[in-house]
Amino acid sequence: MSNFTTISSLTLAAVGAISLALGFMLWMGSHRVGEPRLRWVAAGFWVMFVKSVFIILTIHSLGLRHEAVQTADALFDLAALVLVASPFIMRSRV
């Protein structure tokens, strides 16, 4: 295992942990303030957590081709962006 692999894994682990924590805090905050649209943002952070775990597994054991990993990475990013932006796109309830 190279230094790049170790540094990438540690960085991805930090991103995953922070994403998981932010998702949990947003989910709990949505219950406290009564704003269910915050749950979409929480889901976006959970997608980032899953993406981090997937990439770490890919680096260490799955052995997928680079193109497949890049495609999955881009799809995870797209899903996270849509989920985080969705409360701003949704109409406000009157």
N, C-alpha and C positions, 0 to 999 in steps of 0.2 A: 504494500500500500504506500503510495507516494504522499508527500506533504500536501499536495493539492487535494488529494482525496480526503485527508484528515481535516484540513481547513474547510473544505466544502461541506463535509458532514457536520462539523461543529457549527458552522454558520446556518445550515439548514435546520439543525436541531434548535438553535436559538430562535430562528424565524417561526418554526413550528410551535415552540412553547409559548412565545409571545402571541401568536395568532390564536392558539387555544385559550389563553387567558383573556385576551380581548373579546373573543367570541362569547365566553362565559360571562364576562362582566356586562357586555351589551345585552345578552339574553336576560340576565337578572335585572338590569336597568330598565328593560322594556316592561317588565312586570311592575316595577316600582313607580314608574312615571305613567304607566298605562298607554304606552305608545307601541302597538304591535308591529309597526313598520320597522322598528329597530331590530326585530328578529331576522329580517332579511339581511341586514348588515352583519349580524352575528353569524349567519349562515355563510356569508362571504369569507369571514375570517376562518371558519371551520374548513372551508374548501382549501384555504391556504395551508392550514394544518395538514390536511390529507395530502395535499400536493408535496409538502416537505417530507412526509413519511414515505410517499411513493418514490421520490427522487433519491432519498437515502437508501431505500431498499434496492433501487436500480443500481446505484453506485456500488453497493456491496454484494448483492447476490443475484438479482434477476437477470442480469446480462442481456438486456434488450438492446436492440440496435439504436444508434444515436438518433436516427430520424424518428423512430417511434417514441423515444423519450422526449424529443423536442416537440413533437405533435401533442403528446399528452400534457406536457408542460404548458403549452400555449392554450390548450382546451381548459385546463385548470385555471389559468389566468383569466381567460374569457368568462368562465363561470363566476369567478370571484368578483370581477368587475361588474358584471350584470347584477349580481346580488347586492353589492355595496351601493350601486347607483339606483337600484329599483325604488327605494323610498322617495327619491327625489323626482323620479319619473311618474310615480303613481299620483293620481289626483288626491288632493286632500279631502277628507270626509267632512261634510257640513252637518 
